[in-house]
């Protein structure tokens, strides 16, 4: 995931304060939606801990996307302002789920290979049947991530715009 770096003339404390204005309220759960009503599309939520923060932008009302991007960032004080550095990632629980998915898929594939070629019994199923299922599952898991990440492209842009408009950040030129 490509990193995003911005420079702003605001102090680090002013950046924290502006981020806190968009922090999760008591009506919001960890993922950024209310229990009573949906928030407006494009609403940005922040979670701030010291010099680190996490941003989330609400997506389309009719869709829940577990693969939606979060911007995990940090604030670094500069003599003339603040450097805002961040990376887009999926939520940690989604990354853990996908790691388990592909880990179990690899384990099942190894078991199939071992039982097919090292077993005493004759293989009754054609090899394309034995290895087709794990391959389909791998494509399906990869497709989930790619499609979910693609659906989140608007949310990534909303978070970039948020940094540029609310924190007055300008992309750092290297």
matplotlib code that plots the C-alpha trace (Angstrom):
import matplotlib.pyplot as plt

x = [0.0, 1.5, 2.3, 0.8, 2.9, 1.7, 3.2, 1.0, 1.7, -0.5, 1.2, 1.0, -1.4, -3.7, -3.7, -4.6, -7.4, -8.8, -8.6, -10.3, -13.2, -14.0, -13.4, -15.8, -18.6, -20.3, -22.9, -20.4, -18.9, -15.3, -16.1, -17.7, -21.4, -24.1, -26.4, -29.4, -28.9, -26.4, -24.1, -23.9, -21.7, -18.2, -18.3, -14.8, -14.1, -10.8, -9.3, -6.4, -3.8, -0.9, 0.9, -0.9, -4.3, -6.6, -9.1, -12.2, -14.6, -18.2, -18.9, -22.2, -25.3, -26.3, -23.0, -20.9, -17.3, -15.1, -12.2, -12.7, -9.5, -8.4, -5.7, -3.2, -1.1, 1.3, 2.1, 5.7, 6.6, 8.6, 10.0, 7.5, 4.5, 3.7, 4.5, 1.5, 2.5, 0.0, -0.7, -3.9, -4.7, -7.7, -8.9, -6.6, -9.5, -9.9, -6.2, -6.2, -9.2, -7.5, -4.2, -6.2, -8.0, -4.8, -2.9, -5.6, -5.7, -2.0, -2.3, -5.1, -3.1, -0.1, -2.3, -3.8, -0.4, 1.0, -2.1, -2.1, 1.5, 2.8, -0.2, -0.4, -3.7, -4.4, -5.7, -9.4, -10.0, -8.4, -5.7, -7.7, -10.5, -8.1, -6.2, -9.0, -10.8, -7.8, -7.1, -10.7, -10.6, -7.3, -8.8, -12.0, -10.0, -7.9, -10.9, -12.6, -9.6, -9.3, -13.0, -13.3, -10.3, -11.6, -15.0, -13.0, -11.3, -13.8, -13.2, -9.5, -10.0, -12.4, -9.6, -7.0, -9.3, -10.0, -6.2, -5.9, -9.0, -9.2, -5.5, -4.4, -1.9, -0.1, 1.5, 5.2, 7.4, 10.5]
y = [0.0, 3.3, 5.8, 9.3, 12.1, 15.7, 18.9, 21.4, 24.7, 23.8, 22.8, 19.2, 20.1, 21.9, 18.8, 16.6, 18.9, 19.0, 15.2, 14.9, 16.9, 14.0, 11.3, 8.5, 9.6, 7.3, 6.6, 5.2, 1.8, 0.9, 0.7, 4.1, 3.7, 4.5, 2.0, 4.3, 5.7, 5.6, 8.6, 10.5, 9.1, 10.5, 11.3, 10.9, 9.5, 9.7, 7.8, 9.7, 8.3, 10.6, 11.3, 8.4, 8.4, 6.3, 7.7, 6.0, 7.4, 6.2, 4.4, 4.0, 3.5, 0.2, -1.5, -2.8, -3.4, -5.3, -4.6, -0.8, 1.2, 2.8, 5.5, 4.7, 7.8, 9.6, 13.2, 14.5, 18.0, 20.2, 23.7, 25.1, 22.9, 19.2, 16.2, 13.9, 10.4, 7.6, 4.3, 2.8, -0.7, -2.9, -3.2, -5.5, -8.0, -8.3, -8.8, -11.5, -13.2, -13.2, -14.6, -17.4, -18.0, -18.3, -20.2, -22.9, -23.0, -23.6, -26.3, -28.1, -27.9, -29.5, -32.2, -33.0, -33.1, -35.4, -37.7, -37.9, -38.7, -40.2, -42.3, -46.1, -45.9, -45.3, -41.8, -42.2, -38.6, -36.9, -34.3, -31.4, -32.2, -32.5, -29.3, -27.4, -26.7, -25.0, -23.0, -21.8, -20.9, -18.9, -17.0, -16.3, -15.0, -12.8, -11.6, -10.6, -8.4, -6.9, -6.1, -4.8, -2.6, -1.3, -0.4, 1.6, 3.9, 6.6, 6.4, 6.7, 9.9, 11.3, 10.7, 12.4, 15.4, 15.5, 15.8, 18.5, 20.5, 20.0, 19.7, 22.0, 19.3, 19.6, 16.5, 16.4, 16.7, 14.5]
z = [0.0, -1.0, 1.7, 1.8, 3.2, 3.6, 5.1, 6.9, 8.5, 11.5, 14.7, 15.8, 18.6, 16.2, 13.9, 16.9, 17.9, 14.4, 14.2, 17.6, 16.3, 14.0, 16.6, 17.3, 19.7, 22.3, 19.7, 17.2, 17.5, 16.5, 12.8, 12.5, 12.2, 14.7, 16.2, 15.7, 12.2, 9.3, 8.9, 5.7, 3.0, 3.1, 6.8, 8.2, 11.6, 13.4, 16.3, 17.9, 20.3, 20.9, 17.6, 15.9, 14.3, 12.2, 9.7, 8.2, 5.7, 5.6, 2.3, 0.3, 2.4, 0.7, 1.1, 4.0, 2.9, 5.4, 3.0, 3.2, 3.6, 6.9, 6.9, 9.6, 10.2, 12.4, 13.1, 13.2, 14.4, 12.1, 12.7, 10.2, 11.0, 10.9, 8.7, 8.3, 7.2, 6.6, 4.8, 3.7, 5.1, 5.8, 9.4, 11.4, 12.0, 8.2, 7.7, 10.4, 8.7, 5.3, 6.9, 8.4, 5.1, 3.1, 5.9, 6.1, 2.3, 2.2, 4.9, 3.1, -0.2, 1.5, 3.0, -0.4, -2.0, 0.7, 0.7, -3.2, -3.8, -0.5, 0.4, 0.0, -1.7, -5.4, -6.2, -7.1, -8.1, -11.1, -10.1, -11.5, -9.0, -6.1, -6.8, -8.4, -5.2, -3.4, -6.5, -6.7, -3.0, -3.6, -6.5, -4.5, -1.5, -3.8, -5.6, -2.3, -1.4, -4.9, -5.3, -1.7, -2.1, -5.5, -3.9, -1.3, -3.8, -3.2, 0.6, 0.1, -1.9, 0.8, 3.4, 1.2, 0.7, 4.4, 5.1, 2.5, 3.6, 7.4, 8.2, 5.3, 4.2, 0.9, -0.6, 0.2, -2.8, -2.6]

ax = plt.figure().add_subplot(projection="3d")
ax.plot(x, y, z, "-o")
ax.set_aspect("equal")
plt.show()
